Amino acid sequence: MKKSCLLFAFLTVFLVLTACAASNEEGSTGSENEETMSNSEEGQEIEESMDTITVNLKNKDEEEIGTAELEQKDGGTMISLDATDIPEGTHGFHIHETGSCEAPDFKSAGGHYNPADVSHGMESEDGPHAGDMENIEVGADGTIKKEIINKKVTLEPGEENSLLKEGGTALVIHAGADDNESQPSGDAGDRIACGVIVE
């Protein structure tokens, strides 16, 4: 009789412990699933916050001549340029340091965006500026559609090389080609189009 009671007590304790362990395991799995969902939602929020930024470009007569769509991509900033009514030929295309485009000369945009304080030009030993980009080629019809990835800048606020710094930045198209070496701006001539980059 004593043996039966002892066996019954042992089985009862064993069943209680097994049930507790299963309960803890389920709770842990639930908590891990909640954490995974939370991390996923957080990543989605970050991705949603990095939406495309549209920059409206205007000429010296303050007429809108096109847009540039900016988005974070491939470790840099993708600039999708789509503009019209630009003189045929090769033109310098830069990011400038101030988010201001006062016609007709657009000098309010300041110099090239240069947070690292280096020299101008792709062919410079101490360069290029973060705002230096390849020249654009405009056809006889005066239109340009081009995608450029600038890996020296970001759309992430708070970063040293962010285009969304306080006061913003600007995209500028010049009358002539950038020679990629003349200081401080490549001898690209007048500024013929400008657009402010802001959130």
C-alpha positions in Angstrom: 0.0 0.0 0.0 2.8 2.4 0.9 4.6 1.6 -2.3 1.4 2.4 -4.3 1.0 5.7 -2.5 4.6 6.6 -3.1 4.3 5.7 -6.8 1.1 7.7 -7.1 2.8 10.8 -5.5 5.8 10.4 -7.7 3.7 10.3 -10.9 1.7 13.3 -9.7 4.8 15.4 -9.2 6.2 14.2 -12.5 3.1 15.2 -14.4 3.0 18.6 -12.7 6.6 19.3 -13.6 6.1 18.2 -17.2 3.0 20.5 -17.5 5.0 23.5 -16.1 7.9 22.9 -18.5 5.5 22.7 -21.5 3.8 25.9 -20.4 7.2 27.8 -20.1 8.3 26.5 -23.5 5.0 27.8 -25.1 5.5 31.2 -23.3 9.0 31.5 -24.5 8.0 30.7 -28.1 5.3 33.3 -27.9 7.6 35.9 -26.6 10.2 35.1 -29.3 7.5 35.4 -32.0 6.3 38.7 -30.6 9.9 40.0 -30.6 10.4 38.8 -34.2 7.2 40.6 -35.2 8.3 43.7 -33.4 11.7 43.7 -35.2 10.0 43.2 -38.5 7.5 46.1 -37.9 10.4 48.3 -36.8 12.3 47.5 -40.0 9.2 48.3 -42.1 8.8 51.6 -40.3 12.5 52.5 -41.1 11.9 51.5 -44.8 8.7 53.5 -45.0 10.5 56.6 -43.6 13.0 56.4 -46.5 10.4 57.2 -49.2 11.3 58.8 -52.5 12.0 62.6 -52.3 10.9 64.6 -55.3 13.0 67.7 -56.3 11.3 70.2 -58.6 13.8 71.8 -61.0 13.3 75.3 -62.3 15.2 77.5 -64.8 16.4 81.1 -64.4 12.8 82.3 -65.4 11.5 80.3 -62.5 9.7 77.9 -64.9 9.5 74.3 -63.8 11.5 72.2 -66.3 11.5 68.7 -64.7 12.1 66.7 -61.6 14.7 64.5 -59.9 13.5 61.6 -57.8 15.8 60.7 -54.9 15.8 57.4 -53.0 18.2 55.5 -50.8 19.6 52.6 -52.9 22.6 50.3 -53.1 24.5 52.0 -50.3 24.0 55.5 -51.7 21.4 57.9 -53.2 19.8 57.1 -56.5 19.0 60.3 -58.5 16.5 59.8 -61.3 16.6 63.0 -63.4 13.8 63.8 -65.9 14.0 67.3 -67.4 13.2 69.3 -70.6 14.1 72.6 -72.2 17.8 72.3 -71.5 20.4 73.4 -74.1 21.8 70.5 -76.1 25.3 69.4 -75.0 27.3 68.3 -71.9 26.4 69.9 -68.6 27.8 69.8 -65.1 25.4 68.3 -62.6 26.1 68.8 -58.9 24.7 68.7 -55.4 25.2 72.1 -53.7 25.5 72.9 -50.0 22.4 75.0 -49.4 18.7 74.3 -50.0 18.0 77.6 -51.7 17.3 78.3 -55.4 16.9 82.0 -56.0 16.7 82.9 -59.7 18.2 84.0 -62.0 21.7 82.9 -61.0 21.0 80.4 -58.2 24.1 81.5 -56.3 22.0 81.1 -53.1 22.6 77.4 -53.4 26.2 78.0 -52.3 29.2 75.9 -53.4 29.3 72.1 -54.0 28.2 70.0 -51.1 31.5 69.1 -49.4 31.1 67.8 -45.8 34.5 66.1 -45.9 36.3 69.4 -46.9 38.2 67.9 -49.8 39.1 69.1 -53.3 36.8 69.2 -56.3 36.8 66.7 -59.2 36.8 63.0 -59.9 40.4 63.4 -61.2 41.6 65.3 -58.1 44.1 63.6 -55.8 42.3 65.0 -52.8 38.7 64.6 -54.0 36.0 64.5 -55.1 33.3 66.6 -53.3 30.4 64.5 -52.0 28.3 66.7 -54.4 30.4 66.0 -57.5 28.7 63.8 -60.1 29.2 62.8 -63.7 28.3 65.2 -66.4 24.9 64.8 -68.1 24.4 64.7 -71.9 21.3 66.5 -73.3 20.1 65.6 -76.7 19.0 67.9 -79.5 15.4 67.8 -78.3 16.5 69.4 -75.0 15.5 66.4 -72.8 17.4 64.4 -70.3 16.4 61.1 -68.6 19.2 59.6 -66.5 19.8 57.6 -63.3 22.9 58.4 -61.2 23.9 56.7 -58.0 25.9 58.9 -55.7 27.5 56.7 -53.0 29.1 59.7 -51.2 25.8 60.9 -49.9 22.8 59.6 -48.0 19.1 60.5 -47.3 19.5 59.3 -43.7 18.9 62.3 -41.4 21.7 63.0 -38.8 24.5 61.5 -40.9 27.5 63.7 -41.6 26.9 63.3 -45.4 23.1 63.6 -45.3 21.4 65.6 -48.0 18.7 66.3 -45.5 20.8 68.3 -43.2 19.5 71.5 -41.5 18.8 74.0 -44.3 18.7 71.3 -46.9 20.8 71.0 -50.1 20.2 71.6 -53.8 20.6 70.0 -57.2 22.2 72.3 -59.9 22.6 71.9 -63.6 25.4 74.1 -65.1 25.7 75.7 -68.6 28.9 73.8 -69.5 30.7 70.6 -68.7 32.6 70.0 -65.5 36.3 69.3 -66.3 36.6 67.3 -63.1 39.8 69.0 -62.0 39.5 72.8 -61.9 39.1 74.3 -58.5 36.8 74.9 -56.8 33.9 73.8 -59.1 35.1 72.3 -62.4 34.7 75.5 -64.5 31.2 74.4 -65.5 29.9 77.9 -66.1 26.6 79.5 -65.0 23.9 77.7 -63.1 21.0 77.2 -65.5 18.6 75.1 -63.3 18.2 74.4 -59.6 16.0 72.4 -57.3 15.9 72.2 -53.5 16.4 68.9 -51.6 14.3 68.8 -48.5 12.2 66.2 -46.6 
